[in-house]
Amino acid sequence: MADMLDNDLPIGGLPPEELFCDELLTRPRPEIGKILVTGASGYIGGRLIPELLARGYRVRAMVRLASPVYEARWPGAEIVVADALQPENLRAAMQAVHTAYYLIHSLLLGPDKFEETETEAAANFRKAAEQAHVSRIIYLGGLGDTRSRLSDHLRSRMKVAEELAGGKVPVTVLRAAIIVGSGSASYEIIKHLVKNLVRHPDSPLGQEPMPAGRDPRRRQISGRRLRDA
């Protein structure tokens, strides 16, 4: 287990009982070099960083805006401010990195901008990784059959994977459905729906088995199982 700090928390900012990496069967390899985690302020990135630190890896957390909150949240991690839409500072974030996690998402920009923005960000990331001689990119995308009609969101996720894989750096693509965990966007949406649909059974929405457009066959995945993957 990682060394303890004065606040009795392990490196990474989480107490031992909240870490899951001790249950993994794989052997950590911190000797490979520095790990870059983009989207660090998001749900998955923010939970991945403590796990990597607890396994002995040197982690660089990439955020778009500087804040002392990050140093307090992830003691032991190097914080770098960069934006995938700004190639000049993205190249600096890639320096001396062995593996880069691509956890960047632009969905909040709205339907008119997010698809184009995501493709541009992925292209910038791929080029910066090539220039820095990064050994591997790990990308978290979404499920979806390319032979079927996909939503704009899933189609964009597929394009990002194709863009990242179009260069010289090997890419590992992890594909997940709805990621559910306390604090995640999916969890908050489901919680809101359950509260409102169950509490108001007389409303038109309350009479539906689930919101229109949702596939009942789609399976969710917990944040814990995703980190283990």
Secondary structure, 3 states (H helix, E strand, C coil): CCCECCCCCECCCCCHHHCCHHHCCCCCCHHHCEEEECCCCCHHHHHHHHHHHHCCCCEEEEECCCCHHHHHHCCCCEEEECCCCCHHHHHHHHCCEEEEEECCCCHHHCCCCHHHHHHHHHHHHHHHHHHCCCCEEEEEEECCCCCCCCCHHHHHHHHHHHHHCCCCCCEEEEEECEEECCCCHHHHHHHHHHHHHHHCCCCCHHHCCCCCCCCCCCCEEEHHHHHHC
